[in-house]
Amino acid sequence: MTFRNLVFGNPGGSTPGADFGLLILRWVAGLSLAFAHGMAKLPPSAGFMSGVRHMGFPLPEVFAWAATFSEFLGGVLVALGLLTRPAALF
């Protein structure tokens, strides 16, 4: 498997029904992540930053914002199908 196929996917020979099912799954998973987890943290609250600080992360404000953006923007990217694998990684 090449790096390009790993990151951007592989053009497959799936059926239209399978493609539609995966589309619905991608929408549900991505939008759930974006709006149930990411949107609730926008902007990161003092309590969330305090929790990040207590976990021992250096620069808790930066890591709190990074977590918020990775959940919100990553979920939106997954739902749209743009850079799905890197977005899901974050």
Phi and psi in degrees as GROMACS dihedral restraints (atoms count N, CA, C in turn):
[ dihedral_restraints ]
;  ai    aj    ak    al  type     phi  dphi    fc
    3     4     5     6     1   -85.1    20    10
    4     5     6     7     1   162.5    20    10
    6     7     8     9     1   -60.9    20    10
    7     8     9    10     1   -40.1    20    10
    9    10    11    12     1   -62.4    20    10
   10    11    12    13     1   -43.9    20    10
   12    13    14    15     1   -65.5    20    10
   13    14    15    16     1   -36.2    20    10
   15    16    17    18     1   -65.7    20    10
   16    17    18    19     1   -41.3    20    10
   18    19    20    21     1   -80.7    20    10
   19    20    21    22     1   -45.7    20    10
   21    22    23    24     1  -104.2    20    10
   22    23    24    25     1    -1.7    20    10
   24    25    26    27     1    92.7    20    10
   25    26    27    28     1   177.1    20    10
   27    28    29    30     1  -128.6    20    10
   28    29    30    31     1   125.5    20    10
   30    31    32    33     1   -63.3    20    10
   31    32    33    34     1   116.2    20    10
   33    34    35    36     1  -109.2    20    10
   34    35    36    37     1   178.7    20    10
   36    37    38    39     1  -110.9    20    10
   37    38    39    40     1    49.4    20    10
   39    40    41    42     1   -82.1    20    10
   40    41    42    43     1   164.2    20    10
   42    43    44    45     1   -81.2    20    10
   43    44    45    46     1   159.6    20    10
   45    46    47    48     1   -59.5    20    10
   46    47    48    49     1   -35.3    20    10
   48    49    50    51     1   -64.6    20    10
   49    50    51    52     1   -42.0    20    10
   51    52    53    54     1   -66.5    20    10
   52    53    54    55     1   -41.4    20    10
   54    55    56    57     1   -60.8    20    10
   55    56    57    58     1   -42.4    20    10
   57    58    59    60     1   -66.0    20    10
   58    59    60    61     1   -40.7    20    10
   60    61    62    63     1   -62.6    20    10
   61    62    63    64     1   -41.7    20    10
   63    64    65    66     1   -67.5    20    10
   64    65    66    67     1   -34.1    20    10
   66    67    68    69     1   -62.1    20    10
   67    68    69    70     1   -47.5    20    10
   69    70    71    72     1   -62.9    20    10
   70    71    72    73     1   -42.8    20    10
   72    73    74    75     1   -61.3    20    10
   73    74    75    76     1   -43.1    20    10
   75    76    77    78     1   -63.9    20    10
   76    77    78    79     1   -43.0    20    10
   78    79    80    81     1   -62.1    20    10
   79    80    81    82     1   -48.5    20    10
   81    82    83    84     1   -63.6    20    10
   82    83    84    85     1   -48.4    20    10
   84    85    86    87     1   -65.4    20    10
   85    86    87    88     1   -45.5    20    10
   87    88    89    90     1   -67.3    20    10
   88    89    90    91     1   -47.4    20    10
   90    91    92    93     1   -70.5    20    10
   91    92    93    94     1   -32.3    20    10
   93    94    95    96     1   -63.9    20    10
   94    95    96    97     1   -44.7    20    10
   96    97    98    99     1   -63.2    20    10
   97    98    99   100     1   -45.3    20    10
   99   100   101   102     1   -65.8    20    10
  100   101   102   103     1   -48.0    20    10
  102   103   104   105     1   -92.8    20    10
  103   104   105   106     1   -29.6    20    10
  105   106   107   108     1   -82.5    20    10
  106   107   108   109     1   -31.6    20    10
  108   109   110   111     1  -110.0    20    10
  109   110   111   112     1   -50.5    20    10
  111   112   113   114     1   -71.3    20    10
  112   113   114   115     1   -45.9    20    10
  114   115   116   117     1   -64.7    20    10
  115   116   117   118     1   -32.7    20    10
  117   118   119   120     1   -66.8    20    10
  118   119   120   121     1   -21.7    20    10
  120   121   122   123     1   -99.4    20    10
  121   122   123   124     1     1.0    20    10
  123   124   125   126     1   -91.4    20    10
  124   125   126   127     1   122.4    20    10
  126   127   128   129     1   -73.3    20    10
  127   128   129   130     1   158.5    20    10
  129   130   131   132     1   -59.2    20    10
  130   131   132   133     1   130.1    20    10
  132   133   134   135     1   -78.2    20    10
  133   134   135   136     1   167.1    20    10
  135   136   137   138     1   -63.7    20    10
  136   137   138   139     1   -35.1    20    10
  138   139   140   141     1   -65.8    20    10
  139   140   141   142     1   -39.9    20    10
  141   142   143   144     1   -66.7    20    10
  142   143   144   145     1   -42.9    20    10
  144   145   146   147     1   -64.0    20    10
  145   146   147   148     1   -36.5    20    10
  147   148   149   150     1   -65.1    20    10
  148   149   150   151     1   -39.9    20    10
  150   151   152   153     1   -63.9    20    10
  151   152   153   154     1   -39.5    20    10
  153   154   155   156     1   -65.2    20    10
  154   155   156   157     1   -40.0    20    10
  156   157   158   159     1   -62.6    20    10
  157   158   159   160     1   -42.4    20    10
  159   160   161   162     1   -70.0    20    10
  160   161   162   163     1   -20.5    20    10
  162   163   164   165     1   -76.8    20    10
  163   164   165   166     1    -9.3    20    10
  165   166   167   168     1    94.4    20    10
  166   167   168   169     1    13.2    20    10
  168   169   170   171     1   -74.5    20    10
  169   170   171   172     1   136.3    20    10
  171   172   173   174     1   -73.2    20    10
  172   173   174   175     1   152.3    20    10
  174   175   176   177     1    50.6    20    10
  175   176   177   178     1    64.7    20    10
  177   178   179   180     1   -60.8    20    10
  178   179   180   181     1   -29.1    20    10
  180   181   182   183     1   -65.4    20    10
  181   182   183   184     1   -42.1    20    10
  183   184   185   186     1   -65.7    20    10
  184   185   186   187     1   -44.8    20    10
  186   187   188   189     1   -69.0    20    10
  187   188   189   190     1   -33.0    20    10
  189   190   191   192     1   -65.5    20    10
  190   191   192   193     1   -44.1    20    10
  192   193   194   195     1   -65.2    20    10
  193   194   195   196     1   -39.2    20    10
  195   196   197   198     1   -63.6    20    10
  196   197   198   199     1   -40.8    20    10
  198   199   200   201     1   -64.8    20    10
  199   200   201   202     1   -42.3    20    10
  201   202   203   204     1   -63.2    20    10
  202   203   204   205     1   -48.6    20    10
  204   205   206   207     1   -67.4    20    10
  205   206   207   208     1   -37.0    20    10
  207   208   209   210     1   -67.0    20    10
  208   209   210   211     1   -34.6    20    10
  210   211   212   213     1   -74.7    20    10
  211   212   213   214     1   -45.2    20    10
  213   214   215   216     1   -74.2    20    10
  214   215   216   217     1   -57.6    20    10
  216   217   218   219     1   -67.9    20    10
  217   218   219   220     1   -36.4    20    10
  219   220   221   222     1   -62.9    20    10
  220   221   222   223     1   -41.7    20    10
  222   223   224   225     1   -64.5    20    10
  223   224   225   226     1   -40.3    20    10
  225   226   227   228     1   -65.6    20    10
  226   227   228   229     1   -42.7    20    10
  228   229   230   231     1   -63.8    20    10
  229   230   231   232     1   -39.7    20    10
  231   232   233   234     1   -63.6    20    10
  232   233   234   235     1   -44.6    20    10
  234   235   236   237     1   -62.5    20    10
  235   236   237   238     1   -38.1    20    10
  237   238   239   240     1   -80.9    20    10
  238   239   240   241     1   -15.5    20    10
  240   241   242   243     1    79.9    20    10
  241   242   243   244     1    21.1    20    10
  243   244   245   246     1  -100.6    20    10
  244   245   246   247     1   122.1    20    10
  246   247   248   249     1    48.2    20    10
  247   248   249   250     1    48.4    20    10
  249   250   251   252     1   -58.8    20    10
  250   251   252   253     1   -45.6    20    10
  252   253   254   255     1   -69.2    20    10
  253   254   255   256     1   -46.0    20    10
  255   256   257   258     1   -63.4    20    10
  256   257   258   259     1   -37.8    20    10
  258   259   260   261     1   -63.8    20    10
  259   260   261   262     1   -40.7    20    10
  261   262   263   264     1   -68.5    20    10
  262   263   264   265     1   -31.2    20    10
  264   265   266   267     1   -62.8    20    10
  265   266   267   268     1   -45.0    20    10
